Amino acid sequence: MFRALVIALALAVGAVPAALADEPLPPPPEPVPVTVVPEGVTISGVAVGGMTAEEATATVQAWFDQPVRFQFKKKRWRASPIDLGARPYVD
């Protein structure tokens, strides 16, 4: 019984590559084009032209993380744009 099972398995395994050898391989998948933001585009004054969407998102987010400096006479303040209510709507 065991010997018959081994022989059947060997025949089945040998038959599969033979059957597959007659089939042509499918063509490789087309590469996904990388879309970039057109040159000259800015978002809230931040230049993002020539960047991918991911790069532009990271750049705008980094800009919104930077503090803004204010000065009135001798008094100085710093606050992030987010602290002042500005939000980057990126996704």
C-alpha positions as CSV (number, residue, x, y, z in Angstrom):
1,M,0.0,0.0,0.0
2,F,2.7,2.5,1.0
3,R,4.8,1.6,-2.1
4,A,1.7,2.2,-4.4
5,L,1.2,5.6,-2.7
6,V,4.9,6.6,-3.3
7,I,4.7,5.5,-6.9
8,A,1.4,7.4,-7.5
9,L,2.9,10.5,-5.9
10,A,6.1,10.3,-8.0
11,L,4.0,9.9,-11.1
12,A,1.8,12.8,-10.2
13,V,4.7,15.1,-9.3
14,G,6.5,14.2,-12.5
15,A,3.3,14.8,-14.5
16,V,2.8,18.3,-13.2
17,P,6.1,19.8,-14.5
18,A,5.5,18.1,-17.8
19,A,2.1,19.6,-18.1
20,L,3.4,23.0,-17.1
21,A,6.2,22.9,-19.6
22,D,3.7,23.0,-22.4
23,E,2.2,26.2,-21.2
24,P,4.0,29.5,-22.1
25,L,5.0,31.6,-19.2
26,P,2.7,34.7,-18.6
27,P,4.3,38.0,-19.4
28,P,5.8,39.9,-16.4
29,P,3.5,42.5,-14.9
30,E,3.7,46.0,-16.2
31,P,5.7,48.4,-13.9
32,V,3.6,50.8,-12.0
33,P,4.4,54.3,-13.2
34,V,5.5,56.7,-10.6
35,T,3.4,59.9,-10.8
36,V,5.1,63.1,-9.8
37,V,3.7,66.5,-9.0
38,P,4.2,68.9,-11.9
39,E,7.0,71.4,-11.7
40,G,6.1,74.8,-10.2
41,V,3.4,73.5,-7.8
42,T,3.4,74.8,-4.3
43,I,1.2,73.9,-1.3
44,S,0.9,76.8,1.2
45,G,4.1,78.2,-0.2
46,V,6.0,74.9,0.0
47,A,7.5,73.8,-3.3
48,V,6.5,70.2,-4.1
49,G,7.0,70.2,-7.9
50,G,8.8,67.1,-9.1
51,M,8.1,65.1,-6.0
52,T,6.0,61.9,-5.6
53,A,2.8,62.1,-3.6
54,E,4.6,60.5,-0.6
55,E,7.5,62.9,-0.8
56,A,5.2,65.9,-1.1
57,T,3.1,64.7,1.8
58,A,6.2,64.4,4.0
59,T,7.6,67.8,2.9
60,V,4.3,69.6,3.7
61,Q,3.9,67.8,7.0
62,A,7.5,68.7,8.0
63,W,6.8,72.4,7.1
64,F,3.8,72.4,9.4
65,D,5.9,70.9,12.2
66,Q,8.3,74.0,12.1
67,P,7.6,76.8,14.5
68,V,6.6,80.3,13.3
69,R,8.3,83.2,14.9
70,F,6.5,86.4,15.8
71,Q,7.9,89.7,17.1
72,F,6.1,92.8,18.3
73,K,8.5,95.5,19.5
74,K,10.7,93.6,22.0
75,K,8.4,90.7,22.6
76,R,9.0,87.4,20.7
77,W,6.8,84.3,20.4
78,R,7.1,81.0,18.7
79,A,4.2,78.6,17.7
80,S,3.8,75.8,15.3
81,P,1.2,76.3,12.5
82,I,-0.8,73.5,14.1
83,D,-0.9,75.4,17.4
84,L,-2.3,78.4,15.5
85,G,-5.1,76.2,14.0
86,A,-3.6,75.5,10.6
87,R,-3.8,71.8,9.5
88,P,-2.2,70.1,6.5
89,Y,-4.9,68.1,4.8
90,V,-2.7,65.4,3.2
91,D,-3.5,61.8,2.6
